[in-house]
Amino acid sequence: MLASARAADGFDARGDARSRTYCYRVLQRRERSVFERGRALWWPHRLDRDALHACAALLPGTHDFTAFTPTETDHVRFSRDVLGARWEERGDLLEFWIEADTFMRHMNRALVGTMLEVAGGRRSVENFAALLEGRSRADAGPTLHEPLDLEFAIGLEHGVRVDRERADDLLHGGQPVTGAQRAVEQRLAHLLDQLHVGRHVRSCRQVEGNHPHTYLSRRLDK
């Protein structure tokens, strides 16, 4: 804790935020990562990274995101003002950063799921652009549900910007992955695949919105 101050009467931490910034992380390589397990989506498939960048470039501005939120929803306004969106490449790790006035339920996960379809050649960039005009949910790609902590609420809320170095500390612990660590994680991932662990891991994490807790059950096998 570096500082604190009394908020004005009636202050609402959620409603008074000027904007929100989220990051969704994708690990694109053949081997799983022990260190990124639960922190990045493992994606061993081909990706056209230029297509990802092209999709992100379409997002800034005001758009109708009806296609990227569940049909059964309490939302009454489906337009959102996106202040910035980009994919950052860190070797095998891809990070999708988006800042907007507000987000709708599952919006970011559906956006990433649809962009991965574009990057995989299953839909075009033009098709993605058309989805921003208020198409139905069935027209867009899947909502990515796991792991739960792919999304990070990083900031530019209430006018206080979190700089890039502090965001890196939140996402990476401030420690670069060394060659020795990479060798260890590859070996451990290989052993886990051989074990075909059948047990389930259940985790409970607080998430945004009116659903304070979501429970995840996923298998630790292929």
Z-matrix of the N, CA and C atoms (Angstrom, degrees):
N
C 1 1.450
C 2 1.526 1 108.71
N 3 1.326 2 117.38 1 122.97
C 4 1.454 3 121.90 2 -178.18
C 5 1.525 4 112.62 3 -101.25
N 6 1.326 5 117.50 4 -30.54
C 7 1.462 6 120.00 5 -178.81
C 8 1.515 7 109.33 6 -165.15
N 9 1.320 8 116.16 7 159.82
C 10 1.464 9 121.77 8 175.83
C 11 1.518 10 108.64 9 -151.15
N 12 1.323 11 116.02 10 155.73
C 13 1.460 12 120.90 11 179.54
C 14 1.518 13 108.42 12 -152.55
N 15 1.310 14 116.88 13 152.73
C 16 1.451 15 122.14 14 179.91
C 17 1.534 16 109.23 15 -74.08
N 18 1.304 17 116.20 16 131.47
C 19 1.467 18 120.94 17 178.23
C 20 1.526 19 109.64 18 -82.89
N 21 1.321 20 115.05 19 157.35
C 22 1.460 21 120.18 20 179.09
C 23 1.519 22 110.53 21 -67.57
N 24 1.298 23 116.33 22 154.85
C 25 1.461 24 120.65 23 177.81
C 26 1.528 25 109.84 24 -58.42
N 27 1.317 26 115.53 25 136.66
C 28 1.449 27 120.15 26 179.73
C 29 1.513 28 114.39 27 85.24
N 30 1.342 29 116.96 28 2.03
C 31 1.464 30 120.28 29 -179.37
C 32 1.522 31 110.93 30 -63.21
N 33 1.327 32 116.18 31 135.24
C 34 1.457 33 122.07 32 178.03
C 35 1.527 34 108.56 33 -122.75
N 36 1.326 35 116.79 34 115.84
C 37 1.459 36 120.76 35 -173.55
C 38 1.521 37 112.28 36 -59.64
N 39 1.312 38 116.80 37 -31.25
C 40 1.466 39 120.20 38 -179.33
C 41 1.529 40 111.35 39 -89.17
N 42 1.306 41 115.98 40 -49.51
C 43 1.458 42 119.79 41 -174.61
C 44 1.511 43 114.25 42 -71.15
N 45 1.331 44 118.71 43 -27.86
C 46 1.460 45 121.74 44 -176.71
C 47 1.524 46 113.40 45 -92.15
N 48 1.322 47 117.96 46 0.57
C 49 1.466 48 120.16 47 179.18
C 50 1.523 49 110.20 48 -65.57
N 51 1.319 50 116.72 49 137.19
C 52 1.459 51 120.73 50 179.27
C 53 1.527 52 111.27 51 -78.28
N 54 1.303 53 116.84 52 -33.46
C 55 1.464 54 120.63 53 178.06
C 56 1.517 55 108.93 54 -163.51
N 57 1.323 56 115.17 55 170.74
C 58 1.460 57 121.70 56 179.65
C 59 1.524 58 108.17 57 -135.46
N 60 1.321 59 115.56 58 144.08
C 61 1.457 60 120.55 59 178.67
C 62 1.521 61 109.23 60 -125.34
N 63 1.328 62 116.42 61 131.67
C 64 1.460 63 121.57 62 179.96
C 65 1.521 64 110.16 63 -127.63
N 66 1.307 65 114.34 64 153.63
C 67 1.454 66 120.95 65 176.29
C 68 1.522 67 109.12 66 -130.03
N 69 1.331 68 115.97 67 130.75
C 70 1.463 69 122.01 68 177.33
C 71 1.526 70 106.72 69 -119.29
N 72 1.333 71 116.79 70 128.51
C 73 1.458 72 121.23 71 -170.05
C 74 1.524 73 110.98 72 -111.74
N 75 1.325 74 115.65 73 136.77
C 76 1.463 75 122.79 74 -179.34
C 77 1.527 76 108.94 75 -128.16
N 78 1.320 77 116.33 76 126.43
C 79 1.462 78 121.80 77 176.60
C 80 1.523 79 107.99 78 -99.66
N 81 1.326 80 115.67 79 109.99
C 82 1.462 81 120.34 80 -176.27
C 83 1.525 82 110.22 81 -107.95
N 84 1.340 83 114.73 82 96.49
C 85 1.457 84 121.57 83 176.36
C 86 1.518 85 108.69 84 -165.24
N 87 1.308 86 117.83 85 168.31
C 88 1.458 87 121.55 86 -175.83
C 89 1.524 88 111.77 87 -71.47
N 90 1.365 89 117.30 88 -36.60
C 91 1.450 90 120.55 89 -176.13
C 92 1.523 91 111.18 90 -92.04
N 93 1.303 92 115.46 91 144.16
C 94 1.459 93 119.78 92 172.17
C 95 1.520 94 109.53 93 -71.67
N 96 1.323 95 115.93 94 164.62
C 97 1.460 96 121.55 95 178.95
C 98 1.512 97 110.36 96 -121.65
N 99 1.310 98 115.84 97 125.64
C 100 1.466 99 120.14 98 175.45
C 101 1.528 100 110.18 99 -66.95
N 102 1.327 101 116.36 100 -41.04
C 103 1.459 102 120.04 101 -176.60
C 104 1.534 103 112.52 102 -72.08
N 105 1.338 104 117.71 103 -27.43
C 106 1.454 105 120.79 104 -179.79
C 107 1.521 106 112.57 105 -99.20
N 108 1.322 107 117.95 106 1.64
C 109 1.460 108 120.98 107 178.90
C 110 1.531 109 109.06 108 -62.68
N 111 1.317 110 116.89 109 121.75
C 112 1.457 111 120.65 110 -176.85
C 113 1.514 112 113.88 111 86.90
N 114 1.343 113 117.14 112 -3.98
C 115 1.468 114 120.12 113 -179.04
C 116 1.519 115 112.48 114 -120.97
N 117 1.329 116 116.76 115 -15.43
C 118 1.460 117 120.49 116 179.56
C 119 1.524 118 108.84 117 -147.77
N 120 1.310 119 116.09 118 145.36
C 121 1.458 120 121.12 119 177.18
C 122 1.524 121 109.01 120 -73.34
N 123 1.328 122 117.86 121 123.33
C 124 1.467 123 121.50 122 177.50
C 125 1.516 124 108.36 123 -79.34
N 126 1.330 125 116.80 124 123.06
C 127 1.454 126 122.38 125 -176.05
C 128 1.531 127 108.34 126 -132.14
N 129 1.338 128 118.32 127 93.58
C 130 1.466 129 121.14 128 -176.99
C 131 1.524 130 113.69 129 -85.95
N 132 1.326 131 118.06 130 15.23
C 133 1.455 132 122.23 131 -175.18
C 134 1.527 133 110.66 132 -99.71
N 135 1.315 134 115.94 133 165.05
C 136 1.460 135 121.21 134 178.19
C 137 1.526 136 110.06 135 -66.24
N 138 1.318 137 115.81 136 147.04
C 139 1.457 138 121.65 137 178.89
C 140 1.520 139 109.71 138 -141.45
N 141 1.296 140 115.88 139 134.86
C 142 1.453 141 121.74 140 171.12
C 143 1.526 142 106.87 141 -91.53
N 144 1.317 143 115.69 142 100.32
C 145 1.464 144 119.25 143 -174.44
C 146 1.522 145 111.63 144 -67.56
N 147 1.316 146 117.59 145 -30.27
C 148 1.467 147 119.40 146 176.52
C 149 1.533 148 110.31 147 -62.62
N 150 1.328 149 116.35 148 -34.73
C 151 1.468 150 120.13 149 178.47
C 152 1.525 151 110.61 150 -67.23
N 153 1.329 152 117.19 151 -38.19
C 154 1.464 153 120.26 152 176.25
C 155 1.526 154 110.73 153 -60.41
N 156 1.329 155 116.55 154 -45.62
C 157 1.461 156 120.44 155 179.75
C 158 1.530 157 110.91 156 -64.33
N 159 1.323 158 116.78 157 -37.70
C 160 1.462 159 120.20 158 179.17
C 161 1.523 160 111.34 159 -64.48
N 162 1.323 161 116.73 160 -40.05
C 163 1.475 162 120.21 161 177.66
C 164 1.523 163 111.00 162 -65.18
N 165 1.320 164 116.76 163 -44.89
C 166 1.469 165 120.28 164 -179.26
C 167 1.519 166 110.92 165 -61.68
N 168 1.336 167 116.97 166 -35.25
C 169 1.462 168 120.89 167 -178.72
C 170 1.523 169 111.81 168 -66.39
N 171 1.326 170 117.68 169 -20.32
C 172 1.465 171 121.58 170 179.76
C 173 1.530 172 112.96 171 -81.59
N 174 1.327 173 117.17 172 -15.29
C 175 1.464 174 120.28 173 -169.66
C 176 1.529 175 115.57 174 -79.34
N 177 1.338 176 121.30 175 -37.57
C 178 1.463 177 119.31 176 -179.50
C 179 1.519 178 112.36 177 -56.92
N 180 1.326 179 115.01 178 138.15
C 181 1.455 180 121.15 179 -177.11
C 182 1.514 181 110.40 180 118.01
N 183 1.317 182 116.92 181 -171.63
C 184 1.458 183 122.39 182 -179.64
C 185 1.526 184 109.14 183 -100.48
N 186 1.339 185 115.60 184 123.79
C 187 1.462 186 121.00 185 -177.30
C 188 1.525 187 109.64 186 -137.93
N 189 1.323 188 115.14 187 161.48
C 190 1.464 189 122.23 188 175.03
C 191 1.525 190 107.92 189 -95.10
N 192 1.349 191 116.88 190 113.17
C 193 1.457 192 122.17 191 -174.49
C 194 1.530 193 112.27 192 -101.04
N 195 1.319 194 116.72 193 29.78
C 196 1.463 195 120.27 194 178.91
C 197 1.528 196 111.58 195 -55.43
N 198 1.319 197 117.56 196 -36.12
C 199 1.469 198 121.65 197 -177.79
C 200 1.517 199 112.89 198 -68.58
N 201 1.337 200 117.56 199 -11.52
C 202 1.456 201 120.47 200 -173.34
C 203 1.527 202 113.25 201 -116.47
N 204 1.316 203 116.82 202 22.69
C 205 1.463 204 120.47 203 175.25
C 206 1.520 205 108.33 204 -140.55
N 207 1.344 206 118.88 205 151.16
C 208 1.466 207 120.26 206 -177.25
C 209 1.526 208 112.84 207 -55.46
N 210 1.329 209 115.46 208 148.32
C 211 1.462 210 120.49 209 179.79
C 212 1.523 211 111.28 210 -63.12
N 213 1.333 212 116.11 211 -42.31
C 214 1.465 213 120.32 212 176.56
C 215 1.524 214 108.02 213 -84.89
N 216 1.309 215 116.88 214 104.38
C 217 1.455 216 121.10 215 -172.86
C 218 1.518 217 110.57 216 -147.60
N 219 1.314 218 115.74 217 157.93
C 220 1.453 219 121.92 218 174.91
C 221 1.533 220 111.73 219 -92.63
N 222 1.332 221 117.15 220 -3.38
C 223 1.460 222 120.10 221 179.97
C 224 1.528 223 110.34 222 -66.09
N 225 1.311 224 115.08 223 140.19
C 226 1.468 225 120.42 224 175.25
C 227 1.530 226 110.22 225 -115.17
N 228 1.312 227 117.13 226 -14.98
C 229 1.470 228 122.28 227 176.88
C 230 1.523 229 107.53 228 -120.88
N 231 1.322 230 117.08 229 124.28
C 232 1.455 231 121.09 230 -175.23
C 233 1.524 232 112.58 231 -109.93
N 234 1.314 233 117.89 232 -1.40
C 235 1.461 234 121.12 233 174.69
C 236 1.527 235 109.19 234 -86.34
N 237 1.308 236 115.31 235 140.00
C 238 1.456 237 121.52 236 177.73
C 239 1.522 238 109.07 237 -135.00
N 240 1.334 239 115.57 238 145.06
C 241 1.461 240 121.80 239 178.71
C 242 1.527 241 108.51 240 -96.79
N 243 1.312 242 116.26 241 106.85
C 244 1.470 243 121.06 242 178.91
C 245 1.520 244 108.37 243 -89.36
N 246 1.309 245 116.22 244 120.52
C 247 1.466 246 121.76 245 -177.38
C 248 1.521 247 112.15 246 -86.85
N 249 1.320 248 116.47 247 -24.08
C 250 1.456 249 119.87 248 179.40
C 251 1.519 250 110.16 249 -172.28
N 252 1.322 251 116.48 250 147.58
C 253 1.467 252 121.43 251 177.81
C 254 1.525 253 108.34 252 -154.73
N 255 1.313 254 116.67 253 138.41
C 256 1.459 255 120.02 254 -178.37
C 257 1.527 256 110.19 255 -163.39
N 258 1.317 257 115.21 256 156.05
C 259 1.459 258 122.33 257 168.60
C 260 1.517 259 107.85 258 -104.67
N 261 1.322 260 116.46 259 132.08
C 262 1.458 261 121.28 260 174.92
C 263 1.523 262 108.58 261 -112.45
N 264 1.316 263 116.50 262 136.70
C 265 1.462 264 122.23 263 -178.07
C 266 1.520 265 109.97 264 -105.60
N 267 1.330 266 114.99 265 127.71
C 268 1.459 267 122.21 266 176.33
C 269 1.520 268 107.64 267 -127.13
N 270 1.314 269 115.90 268 68.14
C 271 1.451 270 119.33 269 -175.36
C 272 1.518 271 110.24 270 70.28
N 273 1.337 272 116.02 271 -119.88
C 274 1.460 273 120.68 272 178.69
C 275 1.523 274 112.68 273 -77.48
N 276 1.312 275 117.12 274 -13.21
C 277 1.465 276 121.45 275 -175.26
C 278 1.524 277 110.15 276 -96.85
N 279 1.328 278 115.53 277 126.96
C 280 1.459 279 122.01 278 177.15
C 281 1.523 280 108.66 279 -113.02
N 282 1.320 281 116.48 280 133.89
C 283 1.460 282 121.49 281 -179.94
C 284 1.521 283 109.97 282 -121.32
N 285 1.317 284 115.83 283 124.74
C 286 1.458 285 121.03 284 175.83
C 287 1.517 286 108.50 285 -98.49
N 288 1.331 287 116.73 286 115.78
C 289 1.456 288 122.87 287 179.47
C 290 1.527 289 108.92 288 -107.77
N 291 1.323 290 116.21 289 133.13
C 292 1.458 291 120.71 290 178.31
C 293 1.523 292 109.41 291 -142.80
N 294 1.320 293 115.68 292 136.25
C 295 1.467 294 122.54 293 177.22
C 296 1.518 295 108.32 294 -125.12
N 297 1.323 296 116.44 295 132.56
C 298 1.465 297 120.74 296 -178.58
C 299 1.516 298 109.98 297 -150.13
N 300 1.344 299 115.12 298 169.43
C 301 1.463 300 118.37 299 178.23
C 302 1.521 301 110.23 300 -63.76
N 303 1.331 302 116.76 301 -46.87
C 304 1.461 303 122.72 302 173.50
C 305 1.529 304 107.61 303 -150.24
N 306 1.330 305 115.63 304 166.80
C 307 1.452 306 121.65 305 174.91
C 308 1.520 307 109.35 306 -122.17
N 309 1.312 308 115.32 307 154.56
C 310 1.454 309 120.14 308 174.12
C 311 1.526 310 109.34 309 -97.06
N 312 1.324 311 115.28 310 166.32
C 313 1.457 312 121.63 311 -178.44
C 314 1.533 313 109.94 312 -58.09
N 315 1.325 314 115.68 313 127.76
C 316 1.466 315 123.99 314 176.96
C 317 1.526 316 113.49 315 66.36
N 318 1.310 317 117.93 316 7.97
C 319 1.464 318 120.67 317 -173.62
C 320 1.523 319 112.37 318 -59.90
N 321 1.322 320 117.48 319 -49.59
C 322 1.459 321 120.08 320 -176.49
C 323 1.521 322 111.88 321 -66.51
N 324 1.315 323 116.91 322 -39.69
C 325 1.456 324 120.13 323 -178.88
C 326 1.528 325 111.17 324 -67.64
N 327 1.322 326 116.53 325 -35.86
C 328 1.458 327 119.69 326 177.08
C 329 1.527 328 110.97 327 -71.33
N 330 1.326 329 116.80 328 -36.48
C 331 1.455 330 119.76 329 176.23
C 332 1.527 331 110.93 330 -60.93
N 333 1.325 332 116.69 331 -47.17
C 334 1.467 333 119.92 332 -179.32
C 335 1.525 334 110.37 333 -64.85
N 336 1.327 335 117.05 334 -42.78
C 337 1.460 336 120.29 335 178.85
C 338 1.516 337 112.00 336 -58.54
N 339 1.332 338 116.67 337 -39.30
C 340 1.466 339 121.05 338 -179.81
C 341 1.524 340 110.93 339 -73.50
N 342 1.326 341 116.99 340 -39.97
C 343 1.462 342 119.54 341 178.52
C 344 1.523 343 111.77 342 -64.85
N 345 1.323 344 117.10 343 -34.54
C 346 1.462 345 119.62 344 176.86
C 347 1.529 346 110.70 345 -65.93
N 348 1.330 347 117.14 346 -32.68
C 349 1.462 348 119.65 347 174.48
C 350 1.531 349 110.85 348 -65.29
N 351 1.333 350 116.65 349 -40.59
C 352 1.465 351 119.75 350 177.09
C 353 1.532 352 109.87 351 -62.87
N 354 1.329 353 115.88 352 -46.36
C 355 1.466 354 120.31 353 -177.75
C 356 1.521 355 112.03 354 -67.81
N 357 1.320 356 116.73 355 -21.09
C 358 1.455 357 120.60 356 178.07
C 359 1.515 358 113.17 357 -92.31
N 360 1.334 359 117.92 358 1.31
C 361 1.444 360 121.78 359 176.95
C 362 1.509 361 115.09 360 84.46
N 363 1.337 362 117.88 361 11.59
C 364 1.461 363 120.60 362 -177.74
C 365 1.528 364 113.30 363 -90.77
N 366 1.318 365 117.34 364 -11.86
C 367 1.462 366 122.21 365 173.30
C 368 1.528 367 107.01 366 -154.46
N 369 1.311 368 116.24 367 164.83
C 370 1.466 369 120.55 368 -175.51
C 371 1.525 370 111.41 369 -97.53
N 372 1.328 371 114.77 370 164.42
C 373 1.458 372 119.98 371 174.70
C 374 1.527 373 109.73 372 -62.75
N 375 1.325 374 117.04 373 -36.65
C 376 1.468 375 121.61 374 178.64
C 377 1.532 376 110.73 375 -62.75
N 378 1.334 377 116.03 376 -38.21
C 379 1.461 378 120.04 377 176.94
C 380 1.523 379 110.41 378 -64.30
N 381 1.330 380 116.69 379 -41.15
C 382 1.468 381 120.63 380 177.98
C 383 1.521 382 110.40 381 -61.92
N 384 1.325 383 116.71 382 -42.47
C 385 1.465 384 120.56 383 179.90
C 386 1.524 385 111.01 384 -61.22
N 387 1.321 386 117.10 385 -38.37
C 388 1.466 387 120.33 386 -179.42
C 389 1.517 388 111.83 387 -66.10
N 390 1.330 389 117.06 388 -28.76
C 391 1.463 390 120.60 389 -179.99
C 392 1.525 391 111.81 390 -66.23
N 393 1.316 392 117.29 391 -22.19
C 394 1.469 393 121.44 392 -178.69
C 395 1.520 394 112.12 393 -79.89
N 396 1.330 395 116.77 394 3.90
C 397 1.464 396 121.48 395 179.91
C 398 1.526 397 112.26 396 -100.69
N 399 1.348 398 116.62 397 9.00
C 400 1.460 399 118.87 398 176.07
C 401 1.509 400 114.22 399 98.16
N 402 1.325 401 118.25 400 39.45
C 403 1.463 402 121.47 401 177.78
C 404 1.531 403 110.38 402 -77.69
N 405 1.318 404 116.61 403 175.25
C 406 1.461 405 120.65 404 -179.65
C 407 1.527 406 110.51 405 -78.77
N 408 1.322 407 115.98 406 160.89
C 409 1.467 408 120.69 407 -179.48
C 410 1.525 409 111.44 408 -60.47
N 411 1.322 410 117.60 409 -34.07
C 412 1.461 411 121.26 410 -177.66
C 413 1.523 412 112.26 411 -66.00
N 414 1.325 413 117.70 412 -18.74
C 415 1.465 414 120.65 413 -178.10
C 416 1.523 415 112.54 414 -81.17
N 417 1.324 416 117.68 415 -18.31
C 418 1.471 417 121.19 416 -176.48
C 419 1.525 418 110.69 417 -95.68
N 420 1.309 419 115.44 418 179.76
C 421 1.456 420 121.70 419 -177.72
C 422 1.515 421 112.63 420 -82.84
N 423 1.334 422 116.76 421 -174.52
C 424 1.468 423 121.23 422 -174.93
C 425 1.521 424 113.32 423 -73.85
N 426 1.308 425 115.22 424 157.03
C 427 1.460 426 121.93 425 171.38
C 428 1.523 427 107.86 426 -89.37
N 429 1.322 428 116.58 427 122.47
C 430 1.457 429 120.69 428 -179.67
C 431 1.520 430 108.62 429 -82.88
N 432 1.333 431 116.75 430 123.03
C 433 1.465 432 120.36 431 -172.37
C 434 1.517 433 114.59 432 -103.98
N 435 1.313 434 119.02 433 -21.13
C 436 1.454 435 117.99 434 -173.57
C 437 1.509 436 110.52 435 -135.80
N 438 1.330 437 117.76 436 154.34
C 439 1.460 438 125.59 437 -9.24
C 440 1.526 439 111.72 438 -74.18
N 441 1.314 440 116.03 439 162.05
C 442 1.455 441 120.35 440 -170.74
C 443 1.519 442 113.67 441 -66.67
N 444 1.329 443 117.31 442 -32.98
C 445 1.452 444 117.82 443 -173.02
C 446 1.518 445 112.31 444 -92.44
N 447 1.339 446 117.87 445 30.78
C 448 1.452 447 120.37 446 171.70
C 449 1.517 448 110.97 447 -69.88
N 450 1.308 449 116.68 448 -28.61
C 451 1.452 450 120.18 449 -177.37
C 452 1.524 451 110.09 450 -93.33
N 453 1.315 452 116.10 451 135.28
C 454 1.451 453 121.06 452 177.31
C 455 1.518 454 108.46 453 -125.19
N 456 1.325 455 116.79 454 125.99
C 457 1.457 456 119.88 455 173.34
C 458 1.520 457 106.69 456 -83.12
N 459 1.313 458 117.71 457 105.33
C 460 1.459 459 121.36 458 -170.81
C 461 1.516 460 112.81 459 -98.17
N 462 1.301 461 119.90 460 -37.31
C 463 1.450 462 118.25 461 177.73
C 464 1.501 463 114.98 462 139.76
N 465 1.233 464 114.32 463 -157.77
C 466 1.441 465 133.26 464 -150.31
C 467 1.517 466 107.21 465 61.77
N 468 1.332 467 112.20 466 60.57
C 469 1.455 468 120.50 467 173.42
C 470 1.521 469 107.78 468 -118.05
N 471 1.298 470 115.74 469 139.54
C 472 1.469 471 122.10 470 179.19
C 473 1.527 472 110.89 471 58.80
N 474 1.338 473 116.94 472 27.95
C 475 1.453 474 120.80 473 173.92
C 476 1.508 475 114.34 474 80.64
N 477 1.340 476 118.87 475 8.21
C 478 1.461 477 121.32 476 179.82
C 479 1.521 478 107.97 477 -108.22
N 480 1.321 479 117.25 478 110.37
C 481 1.457 480 120.82 479 -176.77
C 482 1.534 481 109.91 480 -86.68
N 483 1.320 482 115.35 481 136.86
C 484 1.453 483 121.10 482 174.31
C 485 1.517 484 107.49 483 -93.21
N 486 1.343 485 117.93 484 121.67
C 487 1.455 486 119.01 485 -175.25
C 488 1.528 487 111.14 486 -74.02
N 489 1.326 488 115.04 487 168.21
C 490 1.466 489 120.89 488 -172.05
C 491 1.522 490 111.71 489 -63.46
N 492 1.332 491 117.99 490 -37.48
C 493 1.459 492 119.29 491 -178.85
C 494 1.519 493 111.42 492 -65.46
N 495 1.336 494 116.99 493 -39.49
C 496 1.457 495 119.50 494 178.51
C 497 1.518 496 110.74 495 -68.79
N 498 1.326 497 116.88 496 -36.06
C 499 1.464 498 119.65 497 176.02
C 500 1.524 499 110.41 498 -63.90
N 501 1.333 500 116.90 499 -40.86
C 502 1.464 501 120.08 500 177.50
C 503 1.518 502 110.87 501 -61.15
N 504 1.336 503 116.56 502 -38.92
C 505 1.462 504 119.30 503 178.52
C 506 1.520 505 110.68 504 -61.79
N 507 1.346 506 116.47 505 -39.62
C 508 1.453 507 120.31 506 179.75
C 509 1.522 508 111.15 507 -66.71
N 510 1.327 509 116.63 508 -39.64
C 511 1.461 510 120.47 509 -173.62
C 512 1.519 511 112.79 510 -84.52
N 513 1.325 512 116.84 511 -35.39
C 514 1.457 513 119.90 512 -171.84
C 515 1.530 514 113.49 513 -119.57
N 516 1.312 515 117.91 514 2.04
C 517 1.450 516 119.68 515 -177.86
C 518 1.512 517 112.75 516 69.08
N 519 1.335 518 116.77 517 10.26
C 520 1.451 519 120.40 518 178.30
C 521 1.510 520 113.90 519 73.51
N 522 1.333 521 118.37 520 6.46
C 523 1.452 522 121.74 521 -175.58
C 524 1.523 523 110.41 522 -116.67
N 525 1.346 524 118.81 523 119.92
C 526 1.464 525 119.95 524 176.69
C 527 1.521 526 110.77 525 -70.03
N 528 1.319 527 116.81 526 150.79
C 529 1.456 528 121.52 527 177.81
C 530 1.519 529 108.70 528 -81.22
N 531 1.323 530 117.61 529 122.27
C 532 1.452 531 121.97 530 -178.43
C 533 1.517 532 110.72 531 -86.32
N 534 1.333 533 115.32 532 168.45
C 535 1.454 534 119.81 533 177.49
C 536 1.515 535 112.17 534 -61.40
N 537 1.335 536 116.38 535 -37.44
C 538 1.464 537 119.86 536 179.37
C 539 1.519 538 111.09 537 -66.00
N 540 1.341 539 116.53 538 -40.73
C 541 1.460 540 119.77 539 177.63
C 542 1.516 541 111.28 540 -64.39
N 543 1.334 542 116.79 541 -39.58
C 544 1.457 543 120.23 542 179.18
C 545 1.533 544 110.49 543 -62.08
N 546 1.347 545 116.72 544 -40.86
C 547 1.464 546 119.96 545 178.95
C 548 1.522 547 111.28 546 -64.37
N 549 1.333 548 116.40 547 -40.81
C 550 1.462 549 120.80 548 179.33
C 551 1.523 550 110.81 549 -65.03
N 552 1.334 551 117.12 550 -45.29
C 553 1.465 552 119.92 551 -177.42
C 554 1.523 553 111.09 552 -65.67
N 555 1.332 554 117.84 553 -35.99
C 556 1.455 555 120.10 554 178.38
C 557 1.526 556 110.82 555 -65.61
N 558 1.335 557 116.07 556 -39.98
C 559 1.456 558 120.34 557 179.09
C 560 1.528 559 110.83 558 -65.79
N 561 1.341 560 116.93 559 -44.39
C 562 1.455 561 121.01 560 -179.50
C 563 1.526 562 110.76 561 -65.27
N 564 1.332 563 116.69 562 -40.20
C 565 1.460 564 119.52 563 178.64
C 566 1.527 565 110.50 564 -62.97
N 567 1.327 566 116.41 565 -39.06
C 568 1.465 567 120.50 566 178.57
C 569 1.524 568 110.47 567 -64.11
N 570 1.334 569 117.35 568 -41.93
C 571 1.470 570 121.07 569 179.86
C 572 1.526 571 110.69 570 -64.95
N 573 1.334 572 117.01 571 -40.36
C 574 1.466 573 120.12 572 178.79
C 575 1.520 574 110.63 573 -62.84
N 576 1.321 575 116.33 574 -40.59
C 577 1.464 576 119.51 575 178.39
C 578 1.524 577 111.23 576 -63.53
N 579 1.342 578 117.17 577 -36.93
C 580 1.460 579 120.68 578 -179.90
C 581 1.525 580 111.85 579 -70.62
N 582 1.331 581 115.77 580 -33.17
C 583 1.467 582 119.65 581 -177.46
C 584 1.525 583 111.89 582 -71.75
N 585 1.349 584 117.39 583 -26.94
C 586 1.465 585 121.63 584 -176.17
C 587 1.529 586 110.54 585 50.87
N 588 1.309 587 115.11 586 53.60
C 589 1.456 588 120.25 587 -176.44
C 590 1.522 589 109.49 588 -58.85
N 591 1.337 590 116.77 589 126.36
C 592 1.453 591 120.56 590 -176.04
C 593 1.504 592 114.23 591 -99.26
N 594 1.308 593 116.84 592 -2.72
C 595 1.457 594 117.60 593 -176.38
C 596 1.521 595 110.15 594 -77.27
N 597 1.296 596 116.29 595 165.91
C 598 1.454 597 122.21 596 -179.77
C 599 1.523 598 109.20 597 -109.73
N 600 1.303 599 114.30 598 145.02
C 601 1.454 600 120.24 599 174.65
C 602 1.516 601 107.68 600 -111.07
N 603 1.284 602 116.72 601 126.67
C 604 1.459 603 120.60 602 178.68
C 605 1.530 604 108.68 603 -111.57
N 606 1.282 605 115.47 604 131.27
C 607 1.458 606 119.35 605 178.72
C 608 1.508 607 109.30 606 -134.00
N 609 1.295 608 115.26 607 149.22
C 610 1.460 609 121.12 608 179.23
C 611 1.515 610 107.16 609 -125.22
N 612 1.313 611 116.94 610 121.99
C 613 1.449 612 120.82 611 179.60
C 614 1.516 613 108.83 612 -132.23
N 615 1.316 614 115.74 613 147.06
C 616 1.460 615 119.28 614 177.89
C 617 1.523 616 109.01 615 -76.69
N 618 1.295 617 116.25 616 135.08
C 619 1.457 618 121.53 617 179.59
C 620 1.513 619 109.23 618 -127.51
N 621 1.353 620 115.15 619 169.55
C 622 1.458 621 119.59 620 -175.36
C 623 1.517 622 111.04 621 -74.85
N 624 1.313 623 115.48 622 165.78
C 625 1.453 624 120.79 623 172.17
C 626 1.507 625 113.02 624 94.77
N 627 1.320 626 115.51 625 -164.79
C 628 1.451 627 121.40 626 -176.49
C 629 1.519 628 112.86 627 -87.92
N 630 1.331 629 116.94 628 7.48
C 631 1.454 630 121.83 629 178.45
C 632 1.523 631 106.83 630 -115.41
N 633 1.339 632 117.65 631 87.67
C 634 1.464 633 120.53 632 -167.56
C 635 1.515 634 114.24 633 -62.78
N 636 1.315 635 119.11 634 -25.99
C 637 1.451 636 119.60 635 -178.46
C 638 1.525 637 110.32 636 -139.03
N 639 1.292 638 114.46 637 139.31
C 640 1.450 639 120.79 638 176.23
C 641 1.516 640 108.03 639 -126.58
N 642 1.327 641 116.34 640 136.33
C 643 1.452 642 120.13 641 -179.05
C 644 1.515 643 109.73 642 -103.93
N 645 1.306 644 115.18 643 134.40
C 646 1.449 645 121.83 644 -178.15
C 647 1.514 646 110.22 645 -117.09
N 648 1.317 647 115.91 646 129.86
C 649 1.454 648 121.14 647 173.38
C 650 1.513 649 107.12 648 -123.67
N 651 1.320 650 117.93 649 117.55
C 652 1.450 651 119.70 650 -179.46
C 653 1.525 652 109.89 651 -139.01
N 654 1.303 653 116.22 652 151.46
C 655 1.441 654 122.05 653 -178.10
C 656 1.506 655 109.77 654 -87.84
N 657 1.322 656 116.12 655 146.93
C 658 1.454 657 121.15 656 176.53
C 659 1.520 658 110.37 657 -99.80
N 660 1.315 659 116.06 658 44.02
C 661 1.462 660 119.40 659 172.74
C 662 1.517 661 107.84 660 -131.43
N 663 1.337 662 118.04 661 -177.14
C 664 1.457 663 121.39 662 -176.75
C 665 1.528 664 109.93 663 -66.00
